Amino acid sequence: MELKTMWSVSVSSSATSRLFQAAAKEMQQQVVKLDAAAKGGNLDAIKTAFGATAKACKSCHDAFRNR
């Protein structure tokens, strides 16, 4: 699927762009935490970090991706 058909909101408007960028930043921050947890090897910490990462991904998909 082409990227332009996958996302329901154009990120060209400044308000939408800021929301999209904030969501992307949140996802990146959660991935950094997940990476650190994975390197630490504590399964409970990995599960917690994975849950937060998945939540960040889902929130962006829910807001911007076509159904």
N, C-alpha and C positions, 0 to 999 in steps of 0.2 A: 504494500500500500504506500502510495506516495505521501510524503510528509504533509503537503499542502491539503490533502483530502482527509487526513487523519485528525487534524485539529479543528475544532469548531469555531474558534475565535481567532481573528487575525491579531497577531502580536504587534501590528504596526501602530495602533493607537497608543498614546503615551500611558494612559491609565492601565490598559490591559498589559502593555509591555512591562510596567512596574510590577504588576501582580504576578506575571509570568516569571520575571527575573527573581522576585522574592521567593516564589515557590521553588525555582531551580536552585537558589542559594540554600534554602532549607534542606533540600534533598542532598546537596553536596555536603553540607555540614553533618547530616546524619550518616552519610556514607563514610566520612572520615571517622566518626565514632564507631561505626560497624567495623571498619578496618582495624582500629585499635583494639576493639574487643576480640576480634578474630585472632589477632597476633598475641593477645594475652592468654587465649586458650580457655577462658572460663565460660563454660557452656551457658550458664544463667545470664552472664553479661552479653554474650553473643545473641541469645534469644531476645533480650530486652532491646539491644541495639538494632537487631533485624526488624523487630516490630515497629520501632520508631522510623526506620528507613522505609519500610513498606507503607506506613501511614503517610509519610511525606510524598511518596510516589503516587499513592492512590488519590490524595487530595488534589494533586495537580491534574491527574487524568480525569478525575470527576469534574473539575472545573473547566478544562480546556479540550478534552478529546471528544470527538463525535461519538454518538451512540449508534 
